[in-house]
Amino acid sequence: MAEAKTQITDVDPADFIASVEPERKREEAQVLDAMFRRVTGEVPQMWGPSIIGYGQYRTTYASGRDVHWMRSGFSPRKAKHSLYLMGGYCDELAAKEREAFLARLGKHSTGKSCLYINKLADVDMDVLEEMVAADWATMNRIYPPGE
């Protein structure tokens, strides 16, 4: 079975954040990193060249494909921050909760398991933190740590 293209690297997330341009995105990445650390209690790792991940899990899809991925994370992209919130993708109840959070969040867009935010000033940071915490709890329920 082929390995996933995006793997954990040895790059220090702080070094990566220090290299983010423009300056506003770098400053916002520092805010997001602090929030994810506070919510998850995890020390981040780099996944590939540009994703900062917190925790990890393994599972096997019904297709037989083995997956090793971060529990949560973000990437400070030039256009928008991409937040990887896996719980709403993996669980129907969490997906419904996610919709309620999104209704209160502010300006954003979404993908299957991604939340896109242009700038942090566009969103309610308290709602975002609640959303990340709920997502983290879902991932820990579905994929208990240590299993």
Secondary structure, DSSP 4 states (H G I P E B T S, - for coil): -PPPSS-B-S--HHHHHHT-SSHHHHHHHHHHHHHHHHHH-PPPEEETTTEEEEEEEEEE-TTS-EEEEEEEEEEE-SS-EEEEE-HHHH-HHHHHHHHHHHHHHBS-EE-SSEEEES-GGGB-HHHHHHHHHHHHHHHHHHS-TT-
